[in-house]
Amino acid sequence: MARFAFATLTMAALLGATIVSNGAWSDVWALAALLGITVGVFALDKLTALAAPDHPGEEFPAGDGLAVALGLLHFPLLYGGVWAISGGGGHDATARVALFFALSLFLGQVGNSNAHELIHRPDRRLRRLGIAVYSSLLFGHHVSAHLRVHHVHAATDADPNSAPLGQSYYAFAPRAWIGSFRQGLRAETALRRRASSRRGLHPYGIYAGGAVLSLGLAWLLAGGAGMLALFGLCAYAQAQLLLSDYVQHYGLRRRELAPGRREPVGPQHSWNAPMPASSALMLNAPRHSDHHARPARPYPGLEIDRDAMPILPHALPVMAVLALIPPVWRRLMDRRARRWSGA
């Protein structure tokens, strides 16, 4: 458990120090945060000897504690970052630019991974915290799309967040965003029609209210500049989430057993990256096959089987960067995807 806490809370502390400091120290902390979440994590991933052994089942209670702590820290970091990036803290251009990219990466890699954990928890309070995090990032519909669509249709054409072989990220991203919004809305509406009781707001009403509240807070903190900063942070964070989906399901498809019936989701239908530092920072999100097999299993217990699961050649953040260069991506991944698909 210590590796997850160290990786995530160290980054949160560097970002927090950037927001509250000024002068030369704000430059130091901002650059340390940016270099830490990029070059530092990449370098540590290469030192595989630092990977701690897994002990599934032994760390679950502590896993919830860290998830709650990160969920609560998300809000002062997000809105403090909006305030500082907008000029409220008197930071110079170097600190503001470095803070924007470091915080965006943190929101996309840590905040998203943690919110993803929270929405899978059976405790209603934890799920609500996860919804609040996603709504603050103007991405609340991802909750419904992920739970009601992605986990049902992953690795099929019915899932907008599972990229087929040969599709570039640039073609995938708008399809995934719009498709997940529509299909999530359709799934939630159908569920409410079937339910015996329809009391309470439609989930999409909650997401919209959370987005309005988030934008309102940004306006109160820094006016129009604050809203622009929030839009920028959210766009960058959402792009990283879409990149994760793109990378983790690219080219993998479930076989059709009969017309309209697919094989169950198996370990061969998700890409995985067991690299130690990035996995710790992202709360084992790169162990994607086991998550799809056991969605309610907390992150410290997720496992890797190198023989049964597709393994990415590099860490997930590195693969996300390579996905932005389609010729390089296809040369690296198409052959691997065909092998796992039996094509």
N, C-alpha and C positions, 0 to 999 in steps of 0.2 A: 504493500500500500504506500510505502514511503516514496517510491519512485513516481507514482501518479501525483501525490501531493507536492513533491519537490518541483517537478516539471511545471505544473500548472500554476501553483501559487508563486513561484519565483517570477514567472512572466507577469502575473497580476501585480506583484509588488513593484517590478520595474516600470510598468505602465502607470501605476498609482504614483510612484515617485516622480515621474515625468510631469504628471498633471499638476501636482501640488508644488513643484519646485519652480524656480525661475532663474534667469541668467544663464551662466555657463553650465550650471548643474543640470538644467532641463535638457540641454544638448547632450550631455553625457548619458543621462538616464534614457533618453529617447533613442539614441544610437545603440546603447546597450540592449535595449528591448528589441530593436529591429534586427540587429546582428544576432542576438540570441535565438530568436524564433526562426531565423533563416540559416545563416552560416553555422551557428552553434549547434542547432539540432541536426543539421546535415553531417557535421563532423562527428558528433556523438553516435549517430546511427552507424558510422563506419567502425566504431569501437564496440563490436558486438560482444566482447567479453564483459561489458558492463550490464548486459541483460540479466535481470534477476530471474530465478526459476519461478515457474507458475505453481501456485497452490490453490487450485479452484476450490471454492467453498469456504475458505478460511478468512476472506477479507470482506465479505458482503456487507456487514453492518457499517464498517468504516467507509465503504464505497458510497453509501447513501449520505454519510456525513460530509464527505468532500463534495459530492454532487450538490447538496444544499448550499454549502459555503460558496461554491463557484456560481451557483444560480443567483445568490444574493449579491455577490460581488459584481456581477454583470452590470447592474444598473448604475452604481456610482462610476464604474469605469466607462460605460457607454456615454452617459450624460456629462460626466466630468471631461471626457475626451471631446465631446461636441463643444463644450464651453472653451476648452483650451485651444482646439484646432481653429475655432472661430475668432480667436484673439483675446478671449476674456481673461486669460492668465498672463498676458504680456509676454508670451513666449516668442522667440525669434523664428524666422522662416525655417531654419534648419530643424529646430525642435518640433515645429508644427507639422512639417512634411514627414519627418521620421515617425512622429507619433501617429499620424494618419495611417501610414502603411503598417506599422507595428500593431496598432489597435485593430485595424481591419483584419489582419492575419490572425490575431488572437480571437476575435469574434467569430471568424470563419472556421478556425481549426479547433479551438477550445470551447468557446461559447456554444457553437453548434453541436459539437460532440456531446457536451454536457446536457444541453436541452434535449437532445435526442434520447439520452439516458432517462431523463426525468419523465418524458411523455410515455415511456414504456413501463413506468412503475405502477404497481397496483394501488398505491396510496394516492388518493385524490388530491391531497395537498401538494405532493411532488409533481403530479401531472399539471396542476394549475400553475406551478412555478415554471415548468417547461413551456407552457402555452404563453405565459407572460414574457418570457425571454424571446420566443419567436415573434410574438406580436410587436415587441419593442423594436425588432429588426425589420418591421413591415413585411413579415413573411409568415404570418400566423397560419395561412392556409396550408403550409407544409405539414402541420400537425395532422390534419385530416387526410391529406394526400398520402402521407407516409404510412399512417396506420390503416386506412381504409382501402388504399389503392396499391401502394408499392409492395406491402407485405403480402398482399393477395395475388398480385399479377407480376411480381418481379421476374425478370428474365423471359418476358413474353412481349409481343407487340402491343398488348393491352396496357402495359405500364409505360407512361411517357418518360419515366426516369430510368429506363433500361435502354441504353443506346444499342442499336443493331450494328453488326459488323460493317465497317466502311463509312459510317456516319461521322462527320467531324464534330468537334465540340461546338463550333459556331452554328451548325445546323441543329444540334441537339438542344442547346441552352434555351432558345425561345420556345421550342416545342415542349420542352420539359416544364418550363415555368407556366406557360399558358395551359398546357394539357393537365398538369397536376392541379392547377386552380379549378379548372372546369370539372375534372373527374372527382376531386375531393368534394366539391360542392354537390355534385350529383349523388355521390355516395352518402353524404350526411343527410341530404334531403330525403333520400329513399329510406334511410334508417329511421328518420323521424316519422315517416308515414307508417312504417311497420310497427313502431313502438306503441304500446298501450297508452302511454302518457306523453304529451308533447309540451309539457310545461317548461319554461325557461327559454332563454334566447337560443336561436340557431347558432351553432359554433361560429359560423362566418360573421354573424353579428358581433360576437365577442372579439374575433380577430380584427374586424374593422374598428371597433371601439378602442382596442389596444393600440392600433396604428395611429388613430386620431390623437389619443392621449400622448403617445410618443412624440409625434410631431408638435403637439402643443407644448410639451416640456422643452423641446429644442427651441421653439420660438420664445418662450419665456426666458430661457437662459441666454440666448444670443440673437434673437430676431431672425431675419431672413438668412443671415450667415449661418446661424445655428441649424436651420432647416436644411440648408445646402450641405452642411457638414454631415448631418444625420443621413441624408439621402446618399451621400458618397460612401460613408461607412457601411450602410446597409447594402448598397449595390455590390460593393467589394465582398462583403461577407456572404451574400447570396450567391455570387459567382463561385466562391469557393465551395459552397455546399453543392451546387450543381456540378462542379468539377469532380467532387468526391463521388457523386452518383454516377457520373459519366465513366470515371476510371474503374469503379468497383463492379460495374456490370457490363462493361463494353464487350460486345460480340458474343456473349454467352446466352444461350437459349435453352429453354426446357423443351424436350421432345413432345410431340403430339402423339398421344396414345390412341386417341379416337377423335372423330370430329367434335371440336369444342371442348376436349378434355386433355389437359397437359399433365405430364409427370409432376410429382410434388417437388417443391424447391429442395435441392440437395446441396451438399458442400461444393459441387462442381459449378454452381451457378453464380458465384461471387468471387471477385479477385481479392486477394489478401496480401498484406505486407507486415511481416513480423518484426521489422526493425525496431530496436528497443526505445530509442529516445523519442522518435515521432509517435510511436504507439503510446508511450507514457503521456506525452503532451495531449494526445487526442483520445485519451481514456479507452484505449484498445479498439477504437472505431475501425482501424484497418483490419481487425480480425472479423471480417464481415460475414464469412460463411457461417460461423458458429452463431452469430447474432441472428441470422435469418432462420437457422434451425431452432434456436431457443431465444425468441425475442425478449422474453422476460428475464433472462439470465443477466445479472449485473456484470458490469464491465470487467471487474478484476478476475472473473472466472472464465472469460472467453478463451477458447483454445485454438491452437493451430495444428493441423495435420498436413504436413508437407506432401504426403503421397496422395491424399484424397482431395486436396483443395488447390485451386489455381493460385500460384504465388507470383506477385508482381516482381519484375527484375530490380526495382528500386523502391525506396520509401514512397508512401502515398503523396506527400507534398512535392517530391521530385517528379513523380509521374503526372501530377496535376500541371506542372510547368511544361512538361513534354507534350501533354495533350493540347497545348496551345499552338503547337507546330505540327499540323496534320501529317505532312510527309514523314517526319521523324516518328510520330506516334504510330502510324500505320505500319511502317517498316519494323518497328519494335513489337507491336501487339497483334497484328492480324494473324501471323503464323501461329502464335501461341493460342489465340482464341479459336482458330480452326481446329487445332489439336484437341482442345477440351470439348469442342462441340462435335467432334467426330466427323468434321467436314473435310 
